[in-house]
Amino acid sequence: MTTTESRLPNPAALIPELKDIGGALYKATGNGAIPQATISLLQLRAGQIAGNTYLTTLHTGNLRTAGATEESIATVASWRDAPYFTDAERIALELVESVLTPNPSGERVSDELYARASEQYDDKALATLIMAIGQVCFFLPLALIGKPLPGVSPAEQWRS
């Protein structure tokens, strides 16, 4: 079945404050402490983990805009054995997976993972990385429940 209409009309029209929240999150993650490609990588991985076509399509496009290679985009889901990622990008991907994936043996983000992340990122960059995960997680329920249409302009994503 192909979805031709989202479930909701434009949420920003329903809740105008959403534009301010989205703008603030975009500004916080765009502070220059983390490359935009790294932010888009972790946000693509979040969309994949959630199984959401809208977020996967959106962040794939963002990665292309940020200059990521097609090989790195195509292998985000299998990043652990793909040769296309830096150590810093691998930590970002591991962090988002840890946050979004239950760990039956305990804490999702271990002290060891945090220590490795701290080796790759200074405090501001690590806080920015955390905000980038929070940014995609903030919009995740809207993407899953509202079902905006993927691959179309923002004006066409939402039900009329």
C-alpha positions in Angstrom: 0.0 0.0 0.0 1.3 3.4 -1.0 0.5 6.3 1.3 -0.6 9.4 -0.7 -1.6 11.6 2.2 -0.2 12.1 5.7 -2.4 11.5 8.7 -2.1 15.1 9.9 -2.3 18.5 8.4 0.9 20.6 8.8 1.7 20.5 12.6 3.4 23.9 12.4 0.0 25.4 11.4 -1.7 23.6 14.3 1.1 24.4 16.9 2.9 27.5 15.7 5.5 27.2 18.5 6.8 24.1 16.7 8.7 26.4 14.3 10.5 28.1 17.2 11.4 24.8 18.8 12.6 23.3 15.5 14.6 26.5 14.8 16.2 26.5 18.3 17.2 22.8 17.9 18.6 23.5 14.4 20.6 26.4 15.8 21.9 24.4 18.7 23.1 21.5 16.5 24.4 23.9 13.8 26.8 25.6 16.2 29.9 24.3 14.2 31.1 21.9 16.9 30.1 18.8 14.9 30.2 18.5 11.1 26.8 18.6 9.5 27.5 15.3 7.9 28.1 13.6 11.3 24.8 15.0 12.5 23.0 13.7 9.5 24.6 10.3 9.8 23.4 9.8 13.3 19.9 11.2 12.4 19.7 8.8 9.4 20.6 5.9 11.7 17.8 7.0 14.1 15.3 7.0 11.2 16.5 3.5 10.2 16.3 2.2 13.7 12.7 3.6 14.0 11.9 2.1 10.6 10.6 5.4 9.3 10.8 6.2 5.6 10.2 9.9 6.0 13.2 10.4 8.4 15.4 8.0 6.4 14.6 9.9 3.1 15.0 13.3 4.8 18.4 12.5 6.4 19.7 10.7 3.3 19.1 14.0 1.4 20.7 16.0 4.2 23.8 13.7 3.9 24.0 14.3 0.2 23.8 18.0 0.7 26.5 17.8 3.3 28.8 16.1 0.8 28.7 12.5 2.1 29.7 9.8 -0.4 27.1 7.4 -1.7 29.0 4.5 -0.2 28.8 6.0 3.3 25.1 6.8 2.9 24.4 3.2 1.6 26.2 1.6 4.5 24.9 3.6 7.5 22.9 0.6 8.6 26.0 -1.7 8.5 28.4 1.0 9.7 30.3 -1.4 12.1 32.0 -3.3 9.2 31.9 -0.5 6.6 35.2 1.2 5.8 33.7 4.6 5.1 33.4 6.2 8.5 35.9 8.0 10.7 36.4 7.0 14.4 34.4 10.1 15.4 31.5 9.2 13.1 31.5 5.6 14.4 31.2 6.9 18.0 28.3 9.1 16.9 26.5 6.1 15.3 27.2 4.0 18.3 25.8 6.6 20.6 22.6 7.0 18.7 22.1 3.2 18.5 22.8 3.0 22.3 20.2 5.6 23.1 17.5 4.1 20.8 18.1 0.4 21.3 17.2 -1.4 24.6 20.1 -3.1 26.3 18.9 -6.2 28.2 22.2 -6.3 30.2 22.0 -2.8 31.7 22.7 0.8 31.0 22.2 1.9 27.3 25.2 4.3 27.3 28.0 2.7 29.3 30.8 4.5 31.0 33.2 2.9 28.5 31.2 4.2 25.5 31.1 7.7 27.1 34.8 7.6 27.7 35.5 6.7 24.0 33.1 9.5 22.9 35.0 11.9 25.2 38.2 10.9 23.4 36.7 11.9 20.1 34.8 15.0 21.1 35.4 17.9 23.5 32.6 18.8 25.9 30.8 21.3 23.5 31.0 18.9 20.6 29.7 16.0 22.8 26.8 18.2 24.1 26.0 19.1 20.5 26.0 15.5 19.5 23.6 14.7 22.4 21.4 17.6 21.2 21.4 16.2 17.6 20.2 12.9 19.0 17.6 14.8 21.0 16.6 16.7 17.9 15.8 13.6 15.8 14.1 12.0 18.9 11.9 15.1 19.4 10.5 14.8 15.8 10.4 11.0 15.8 6.8 10.7 17.2 5.6 13.2 14.7 7.2 11.2 11.9 5.8 7.9 13.1 2.3 9.0 14.1 1.7 11.9 11.6 3.3 10.1 8.7 4.5 13.1 6.6 5.1 12.1 3.0 8.8 11.4 2.2 10.6 12.9 -0.7 8.4 15.9 -1.4 8.6 19.5 -0.6 7.7 20.6 3.0 4.5 22.2 1.6 3.4 18.8 0.2 4.3 16.6 3.2 1.2 17.2 5.2 -2.5 16.6 4.6 -4.4 19.6 3.2 
